[in-house]
Amino acid sequence: MTDATTLTAHELGALIEEIFLNVGFSTTQAGALARVILAGEQDACKSHGIYRIEGCLRTLKQGKVDPQATPKLQQDASAIVRVDAKGGFANAAFELGAPVLAERAHSLGLAALVINDCTHFSALWPEVEALTDLGLAAIAMCPSYATVAPTGGTKPLLGTNPLGFGWPRKGAHPYVFDFATSVAARGEVELHRIAGKPLPEGWAMDENGTPTTDATLALEGAMLPFGGHKGSAISTMIELLAGVMIGDMTSPEALEFLGATNIAPRHGELIIAFSPEKFAEGRGGASLDRAETLFDAILGQGARLPSQRRFAARAESQANGIRLTAEEVALLERLRKDGLKAVS
């Protein structure tokens, strides 16, 4: 099948939500899942788009996520806002806690949202963008399950451990980056395996610690951190801050709990929000205006800002719809019709 289909964001979002509702997810869980998967497709981030639906359903089928979980907000007078995801996906928990996090950050200058006991599969940029839309700078991070060897090691120990950052801008898309601390996101390796394509050199090793470009062998072995010891150190920092410090699972503990890497990982998440105005108070000059000087200088050298490709894809999707291949449409229809029976 080679024909493509174009859907509006509303049509695709409704179809994704229907798939989750059909298998027993609550409206709260299904809606939050659909919104973040739709965001991936709108921005042409295929590794975090509809490809992720099967993994979510597989996680449910193996009993590792609660489809009816109702996140619980816990707050006091401090700068720490907590949401217990109650074994559900992180997305609904974030949507519950984000408004309180934003209010607290604007009031105090900075605040942190701790999400515990959640299942996580999505990119972090939708979360930091939700906060930049409210005029805040934000950092988001979480562990995963052990699939990455530390620099100098040969066995999985760290997670892909993504790190996201966003800075608000007036009249322009925010400055946003979101990347795994492994050389590539695990979803990218999965997509190479599905397509039968070799991995680039330096992405992974097999179970014997030998470098490999075979995606199947890489998934059985270990991925590598980006930037050698630098990526390894940043990944370890995320284990400490978003695992140990918030009283939740580290990547090795998550793998032990799950027993497999073909489902969504279980752990916690840490999001920190900052008010640029509060931090710049009394120093003269608006911090957002001064930031534009830096961005202009970057662009003036012919460089680009991160996420520009995503924002261009988003504009295209909003203007002309979201283009899906015949294979992708067939997958969605199979998942809508067969539900959990459609996944192994």
Helices and strands as residue ranges (DSSP letters): E 4-7, H 9-22, H 27-42, G 46-48, H 51-61, E 72-75, E 80-84, H 90-108, E 110-119, H 125-132, E 137-141, E 163-167, E 175-179, H 186-195, E 204-205, E 211-212, H 215-220, E 222-223, H 229-239, I 240-244, H 251-258, E 266-274, H 276-280, H 287-300, H 308-320, E 322-325, H 326-338, G 339-342
